[in-house]
């Protein structure tokens, strides 16, 4: 079926399509921009929009609804960024721990009608040719309606060694190939029928589940048990003990490499997985010397550099082909072409610090906080609470806290007392005292928090009551 036949079939059939958006992953190859609690898919890198937001915008034009698979922390990031797009009607599946793509997709499909066509996409890919994208999606949806499992093969433009490849003839998949060495990647490029494996898929929910049951029966059984224990509403939380019992398998390994129903659609859609600073460099605007644009950058005889900063000035003299990333609490300097090794840096950081985990500014469902100073025995934060939100009712075992309101009016609970704290007023919370901060006003509450104690880590918290049910489905 080609050309006009596809178009006529498409117009004759009314397909309902759900976009399953996979938000897992920490984007460690883009550290220090990307961290566990603010991974690359939620960082606003493109005209003040994130890759997640671009994914939603792009696919909302061709799909009827979104089904977002995430973890607890990323759920609130997704919620906030969808509100910015006026997209508030998505469904969510929250995983307490990641078990790779096959269980995530299977759990989402179990919540849908068997005849529903799903478009599975990562949340952190960039697609710039949306006209061609719509064309390949039409083909994929027709193939999916015919009970095929469809994957998208990206037309290779250079010998990339960081991707898996799909060997194909027309729509038929001949083989999946692991990441090649440079010589093999060049041979794939020369042959012309090898495509980059995009990690995007299209199929009927029921057809996919049947293939999971056939080729990964243990995964299917444990996933089914987990799904039975999930609340069946717009926000579905998987229980921790159910999730850890599911085998950790990718969709390629579990199903796509074994099924005889797999088809591939070649896709020349100007795609990038933005999986390294070298890849990101290709996508960002440049100055006349081919340096990435940054308002506080001073360049003296420097060219072809990736420059990223938050506030501080960055000046370079007589350098080229470098990656310089300054996030306030961390500085990365690398040669271009070596940025894949950032993962090795993150492994070392995980042993000694929390720099892989959080930025100076961290986002919470109630607002955000920025660490202004962190030293032995004390920590100072700037806290901003959204209108109508409140922090959990909580206590700490190792620190006292002083709150000074800068703007807005805070409703503060300390023990049995509830009081209003206005700008330039303060309150004191003793170690072990139950307390809560709430914004009942019409503007954000901004305050300075000074923590004093032998330990000021974020895990020194006991939540007694929480509007956002954080931690409810963990161990």
C-alpha positions as CSV (number, residue, x, y, z in Angstrom):
1,X,0.0,0.0,0.0
2,X,1.7,3.2,-1.1
3,X,1.0,6.9,-1.8
4,X,-2.6,7.7,-2.6
5,X,-3.7,4.2,-1.3
6,X,-2.4,5.2,2.2
7,X,-4.2,8.5,2.0
8,X,-7.5,7.0,0.9
9,X,-7.2,4.3,3.7
10,X,-6.4,7.0,6.2
11,X,-9.4,9.2,5.3
12,X,-11.7,6.2,5.3
13,X,-10.7,5.0,8.8
14,X,-11.2,7.1,11.9
15,X,-8.2,6.2,14.0
16,X,-8.1,7.2,17.7
17,X,-4.5,7.5,18.8
18,X,-2.9,7.9,22.2
19,X,0.6,9.2,22.6
20,X,2.5,7.3,25.3
21,X,5.3,9.6,26.4
22,X,8.1,7.9,28.2
23,X,9.7,10.4,30.7
24,X,12.2,8.1,32.4
25,X,15.9,8.6,32.3
26,X,18.2,11.1,34.0
27,X,20.1,12.4,31.0
28,X,23.5,11.9,32.6
29,X,25.4,12.6,29.4
30,X,24.2,16.2,29.7
31,X,25.4,16.8,33.2
32,X,25.7,19.4,34.8
33,X,22.7,20.8,32.8
34,X,20.7,17.6,33.4
35,X,20.3,16.1,36.9
36,X,18.2,13.3,38.4
37,X,15.6,15.7,39.7
38,X,15.7,18.0,36.6
39,X,16.6,15.7,33.7
40,X,17.3,17.0,30.2
41,X,13.7,16.5,28.9
42,X,12.5,19.2,31.3
43,X,15.3,21.7,30.9
44,X,14.2,24.6,28.7
45,X,16.9,24.6,26.0
46,X,14.9,25.7,22.9
47,X,13.2,29.1,22.9
48,X,12.2,28.7,26.6
49,X,10.6,25.3,25.9
50,X,11.7,21.9,27.1
51,X,12.1,18.8,24.9
52,X,9.1,17.4,26.8
53,X,7.0,20.4,25.9
54,X,8.1,20.2,22.3
55,X,7.2,16.5,22.3
56,X,3.7,17.3,23.6
57,X,3.1,20.1,21.2
58,X,4.3,18.1,18.2
59,X,2.3,15.0,19.0
60,X,-0.9,16.7,20.2
61,X,-1.4,17.7,16.5
62,X,-1.5,14.1,15.4
63,X,-2.8,12.3,18.5
64,X,-6.1,12.5,20.5
65,X,-4.6,12.3,24.0
66,X,-1.4,11.9,26.0
67,X,-0.5,9.1,28.5
68,X,2.6,10.1,30.4
69,X,4.8,7.4,32.1
70,X,7.0,9.0,34.7
71,X,8.4,8.7,38.2
72,X,7.1,10.6,41.2
73,X,9.5,13.5,41.0
74,X,9.1,14.0,37.2
75,X,5.3,13.8,37.5
76,X,5.2,17.2,39.1
77,X,7.6,18.7,36.5
78,X,5.4,17.3,33.7
79,X,2.3,18.7,35.4
80,X,3.7,22.2,35.6
81,X,5.0,22.2,32.1
82,X,1.7,20.9,30.7
83,X,-0.1,23.7,32.5
84,X,2.2,26.2,30.7
85,X,0.9,24.7,27.4
86,X,-2.7,24.6,28.6
87,X,-2.6,20.8,28.3
88,X,-4.2,19.7,31.5
89,X,-6.1,16.5,30.6
90,X,-3.4,13.9,30.3
91,X,-3.3,10.6,32.0
92,X,-0.3,9.5,34.1
93,X,1.3,6.3,35.1
94,X,3.8,6.7,38.0
95,X,6.6,4.1,38.4
96,X,8.3,3.9,41.8
97,X,11.4,2.5,40.1
98,X,12.3,2.2,36.5
99,X,12.3,-1.3,34.8
100,X,13.1,-0.2,31.3
101,X,10.8,0.4,28.4
102,X,8.9,-2.9,27.9
103,X,7.2,-2.8,31.4
104,X,6.4,0.9,31.1
105,X,4.7,0.5,27.7
106,X,2.9,-2.7,28.7
107,X,1.5,-1.1,31.9
108,X,0.2,1.9,29.9
109,X,-1.3,-0.4,27.2
110,X,-3.2,-2.4,29.8
111,X,-5.0,0.8,30.8
112,X,-6.3,1.3,27.2
113,X,-8.8,-0.3,24.9
114,X,-7.2,-3.2,22.9
115,X,-8.1,-1.5,19.6
116,X,-6.5,1.8,20.6
117,X,-3.5,2.8,18.5
118,X,-0.6,4.1,20.6
119,X,2.3,6.2,19.4
120,X,5.1,5.5,21.8
121,X,7.7,8.3,22.0
122,X,10.6,9.3,24.3
123,X,10.1,12.7,25.9
124,X,13.6,13.9,25.1
125,X,13.9,13.8,21.3
126,X,14.0,16.7,18.9
127,X,12.2,16.5,15.5
128,X,12.4,19.5,13.3
129,X,10.8,18.4,10.1
130,X,7.2,18.1,11.3
131,X,5.7,18.0,7.7
132,X,7.7,14.8,7.0
133,X,6.9,13.5,10.5
134,X,3.2,13.7,9.9
135,X,3.7,11.8,6.6
136,X,5.5,8.9,8.3
137,X,3.0,8.8,11.1
138,X,0.2,8.3,8.6
139,X,2.0,5.3,7.2
140,X,2.8,3.9,10.6
141,X,-0.8,4.2,11.8
142,X,-2.1,2.4,8.7
143,X,0.4,-0.4,9.3
144,X,-0.6,-0.5,13.0
145,X,-4.3,-0.8,12.0
146,X,-3.3,-3.9,10.1
147,X,-2.0,-5.4,13.4
148,X,1.7,-4.8,12.9
149,X,4.2,-3.5,15.4
150,X,5.7,-0.5,13.8
151,X,9.1,1.1,14.5
152,X,10.6,4.2,13.0
153,X,14.0,3.9,11.3
154,X,15.8,7.3,11.1
155,X,17.6,7.8,7.8
156,X,21.3,7.7,8.7
157,X,23.3,10.8,7.7
158,X,26.7,9.9,9.1
159,X,28.4,6.8,10.6
160,X,27.0,7.1,14.2
161,X,28.4,4.6,16.7
162,X,26.1,5.6,19.6
163,X,22.9,4.2,18.1
164,X,21.5,0.7,17.4
165,X,20.6,0.1,13.7
166,X,17.7,-1.5,11.9
167,X,18.4,-3.4,8.7
168,X,15.4,-3.2,6.4
169,X,14.0,-3.7,2.9
170,X,11.0,-1.5,2.3
171,X,8.7,-2.0,5.4
172,X,10.2,-5.4,6.3
173,X,12.7,-5.6,9.2
174,X,15.6,-8.0,8.4
175,X,17.5,-7.6,11.6
176,X,18.2,-5.3,14.6
177,X,21.9,-4.5,15.2
178,X,23.7,-3.4,18.3
179,X,25.7,-0.2,18.4
180,X,28.6,-0.7,15.9
181,X,32.2,0.4,15.7
182,X,33.1,3.2,13.3
183,X,34.1,0.9,10.5
184,X,30.8,-1.1,10.7
185,X,28.8,2.1,11.0
186,X,30.4,3.4,7.8
187,X,29.5,0.2,6.0
188,X,25.9,0.6,7.2
189,X,25.8,4.1,5.9
190,X,27.3,3.0,2.5
191,X,24.8,0.2,2.1
192,X,21.8,2.6,2.6
193,X,19.3,0.2,4.0
194,X,20.4,0.5,7.6
195,X,18.5,3.0,9.8
196,X,19.1,4.5,13.3
197,X,16.8,2.9,15.9
198,X,14.7,5.8,17.1
199,X,13.0,4.2,20.1
200,X,9.6,5.3,18.7
201,X,6.8,2.8,18.0
202,X,3.2,2.6,16.8
203,X,0.8,-0.3,17.3
204,X,-2.5,-1.4,18.8
205,X,-2.4,-1.7,22.5
206,X,-3.9,-5.2,22.3
207,X,-1.5,-6.5,19.6
208,X,1.5,-5.3,21.6
209,X,0.3,-7.0,24.7
210,X,-0.4,-10.3,22.8
211,X,3.2,-10.2,21.6
212,X,4.5,-9.5,25.1
213,X,2.5,-12.5,26.4
214,X,4.0,-14.7,23.6
215,X,7.6,-13.7,23.8
216,X,8.1,-12.4,27.4
217,X,5.6,-14.4,29.4
218,X,7.2,-13.7,32.8
219,X,7.2,-10.0,32.1
220,X,3.6,-10.1,31.0
221,X,2.5,-12.0,34.1
222,X,4.3,-9.8,36.6
223,X,3.1,-6.6,34.8
224,X,-0.5,-7.9,34.8
225,X,-0.2,-8.4,38.6
226,X,1.1,-4.9,39.1
227,X,-1.6,-3.5,36.9
228,X,-4.4,-5.2,38.9
229,X,-3.1,-3.4,42.0
230,X,-3.1,0.1,40.4
231,X,-5.8,2.6,41.0
232,X,-7.7,3.0,37.7
233,X,-8.0,6.8,37.3
234,X,-6.1,9.6,35.6
235,X,-3.3,9.2,38.0
236,X,-2.1,5.6,38.3
237,X,0.5,4.7,40.8
238,X,2.3,1.3,40.7
239,X,3.2,-0.1,44.0
240,X,6.9,-0.6,44.8
241,X,6.9,-4.3,45.6
242,X,4.9,-5.0,42.4
243,X,7.3,-2.9,40.2
244,X,10.5,-4.6,41.5
245,X,9.1,-8.0,40.7
246,X,8.9,-7.1,37.0
247,X,11.9,-8.1,34.8
248,X,13.9,-5.2,33.6
249,X,13.8,-5.4,29.8
250,X,13.8,-3.0,26.8
251,X,10.9,-3.3,24.3
252,X,13.5,-4.2,21.6
253,X,14.8,-7.2,23.6
254,X,11.5,-8.3,25.0
255,X,9.4,-8.1,21.8
256,X,10.6,-6.2,18.7
257,X,13.7,-8.5,18.0
258,X,11.5,-11.6,18.3
259,X,8.1,-10.8,16.8
260,X,7.2,-11.6,13.2
261,X,4.8,-8.7,13.1
262,X,7.4,-5.9,13.1
263,X,7.5,-3.3,10.3
264,X,9.7,-0.3,9.9
265,X,8.9,3.1,8.4
266,X,12.0,4.9,7.1
267,X,11.9,8.5,8.5
268,X,13.8,11.4,7.2
269,X,12.5,13.8,9.9
270,X,15.5,15.8,11.0
271,X,15.7,13.9,14.3
272,X,18.1,14.0,17.2
273,X,18.1,12.3,20.5
274,X,20.1,15.2,21.9
275,X,22.1,12.6,23.7
276,X,25.4,14.5,24.2
277,X,26.8,18.0,24.2
278,X,28.1,17.4,20.7
279,X,24.6,16.6,19.5
280,X,23.1,19.6,21.4
281,X,25.7,21.9,19.9
282,X,24.3,21.1,16.4
283,X,20.8,22.2,17.4
284,X,21.5,25.5,19.2
285,X,21.9,29.0,17.5
286,X,25.4,30.2,16.9
287,X,27.2,33.5,16.6
288,X,29.4,34.6,13.7
289,X,32.3,32.5,15.0
290,X,30.1,29.4,15.4
291,X,30.0,29.6,19.2
292,X,26.7,28.9,20.8
293,X,24.9,32.1,21.9
294,X,25.0,33.2,25.5
295,X,24.3,36.7,26.6
296,X,27.2,36.9,29.1
297,X,29.8,35.4,26.8
298,X,32.9,37.4,25.8
299,X,34.9,35.8,22.9
300,X,38.4,36.8,21.9
301,X,39.6,34.9,18.8
302,X,37.5,31.8,19.8
303,X,35.4,29.7,17.5
304,X,33.4,26.5,17.3
305,X,32.8,26.3,21.1
306,X,29.8,25.1,23.0
307,X,29.2,27.8,25.8
308,X,26.4,27.4,28.4
309,X,26.0,29.5,31.5
310,X,23.4,30.7,34.0
311,X,24.4,34.1,35.3
312,X,28.2,34.5,35.4
313,X,30.2,35.9,32.6
314,X,32.3,33.4,30.6
315,X,35.3,34.7,28.6
316,X,37.5,32.7,26.3
317,X,40.7,33.7,24.5
318,X,42.2,31.8,21.5
319,X,40.4,28.6,22.0
320,X,38.3,26.4,19.7
321,X,36.3,23.2,19.7
322,X,35.6,23.2,23.5
323,X,32.6,22.5,25.6
324,X,32.2,24.9,28.6
325,X,29.2,24.5,30.8
326,X,28.7,26.6,34.0
327,X,25.7,26.0,36.2
328,X,26.7,27.9,39.3
329,X,27.5,24.9,41.4
330,X,29.5,22.9,38.8
331,X,31.8,23.6,35.8
332,X,32.4,21.2,33.0
333,X,35.2,21.7,30.4
334,X,35.6,19.1,27.6
335,X,36.9,18.7,24.1
336,X,34.2,18.5,21.5
337,X,34.0,14.8,20.5
338,X,34.7,13.6,24.0
339,X,31.4,14.6,25.7
340,X,30.1,11.0,25.8
341,X,32.6,10.5,28.7
342,X,30.5,12.8,30.9
343,X,28.8,9.6,32.2
344,X,32.1,8.7,33.8
345,X,32.2,12.0,35.6
346,X,28.7,11.3,36.9
347,X,29.7,7.9,38.2
348,X,32.5,9.5,40.3
349,X,30.1,12.2,41.6
350,X,27.6,9.6,42.8
351,X,30.2,8.3,45.2
352,X,30.9,11.6,47.0
353,X,28.3,14.3,46.3
354,X,24.7,15.1,45.4
355,X,25.7,17.2,42.4
356,X,24.4,14.5,40.0
357,X,21.0,14.7,41.7
358,X,20.0,18.3,42.1
359,X,20.7,21.8,40.8
360,X,21.0,24.8,43.1
361,X,17.4,25.4,42.2
362,X,15.1,22.4,42.8
363,X,11.4,22.1,41.9
364,X,8.7,20.7,44.0
365,X,5.0,20.3,43.4
366,X,4.4,23.3,45.7
367,X,7.0,25.6,44.1
368,X,10.8,25.7,44.2
369,X,13.8,26.5,46.4
370,X,17.3,27.8,45.6
371,X,20.3,27.0,47.8
372,X,22.1,30.3,48.4
373,X,24.8,28.9,50.7
374,X,25.6,25.4,52.0
375,X,28.3,25.0,54.6
376,X,29.2,22.8,57.5
377,X,26.5,23.3,60.2
378,X,24.1,25.5,58.2
379,X,22.3,26.0,54.9
380,X,20.5,29.1,53.5
381,X,17.7,28.8,50.9
382,X,15.3,31.0,49.0
383,X,11.9,29.4,48.9
384,X,9.0,30.2,46.7
385,X,5.5,28.8,47.3
386,X,2.9,28.9,44.6
387,X,-0.5,30.4,45.2
388,X,-2.9,27.9,46.8
389,X,-0.1,25.4,47.6
390,X,1.4,24.2,50.8
391,X,4.4,22.1,51.9
392,X,3.8,18.8,53.7
393,X,3.2,18.8,57.5
394,X,6.7,17.7,58.5
395,X,9.5,17.6,61.1
396,X,13.2,17.3,61.1
397,X,15.5,15.5,63.5
398,X,18.9,17.2,62.9
399,X,18.2,20.9,62.3
400,X,16.4,24.1,63.5
401,X,14.9,26.5,60.9
402,X,14.4,30.2,60.8
403,X,12.0,31.6,58.2
404,X,12.0,35.3,57.1
405,X,9.2,36.3,54.7
406,X,10.3,38.5,51.8
407,X,7.0,38.9,49.9
408,X,3.5,37.5,50.1
409,X,1.8,36.4,53.3
410,X,2.7,32.9,54.7
411,X,0.3,30.8,56.7
412,X,2.6,29.0,59.1
413,X,1.8,26.0,61.4
414,X,4.2,25.3,64.2
415,X,3.0,22.7,66.7
416,X,-0.6,23.6,67.5
417,X,-0.3,27.2,66.6
418,X,-1.3,28.7,63.2
419,X,-0.2,32.3,62.4
420,X,0.3,34.7,59.5
421,X,3.9,35.8,58.7
422,X,4.1,38.9,56.6
423,X,7.1,40.6,54.7
424,X,10.0,41.4,57.1
425,X,8.5,39.1,59.8
426,X,10.0,35.8,60.8
427,X,9.4,32.6,62.8
428,X,11.5,29.9,64.4
429,X,11.0,26.1,64.2
430,X,12.8,24.0,66.7
431,X,14.4,20.6,65.9
432,X,11.7,17.9,66.0
433,X,8.7,20.4,66.0
434,X,5.9,19.6,63.6
435,X,5.4,22.5,61.1
436,X,4.0,23.5,57.7
437,X,4.2,26.5,55.3
438,X,1.1,27.4,53.2
439,X,0.3,30.2,50.7
440,X,-3.4,31.2,51.0
441,X,-2.8,34.5,49.3
442,X,-2.9,35.8,45.7
443,X,0.8,36.2,45.0
444,X,3.7,33.7,45.5
445,X,5.2,33.6,48.9
446,X,9.0,34.2,48.9
447,X,11.0,33.6,52.1
448,X,14.6,33.0,53.2
449,X,15.1,29.8,55.2
450,X,18.2,29.5,57.4
451,X,18.8,25.9,58.6
452,X,21.2,25.3,61.5
453,X,22.2,21.9,62.7
454,X,24.6,19.0,62.5
455,X,23.0,17.7,59.3
456,X,21.0,19.7,56.7
457,X,20.4,17.1,53.9
458,X,17.1,17.0,52.1
459,X,16.4,13.5,53.4
460,X,16.2,14.7,57.0
461,X,12.4,14.9,56.8
462,X,9.4,13.0,58.2
463,X,6.2,13.8,56.3
464,X,3.2,13.4,58.5
465,X,0.7,14.7,55.9
466,X,1.2,15.5,52.3
467,X,-1.1,16.9,49.7
468,X,0.9,15.3,46.9
469,X,1.2,11.7,48.4
470,X,4.9,11.7,47.9
471,X,6.5,8.5,49.0
472,X,3.1,6.7,49.5
473,X,4.0,3.9,47.1
474,X,7.6,3.4,48.0
475,X,9.2,0.7,50.1
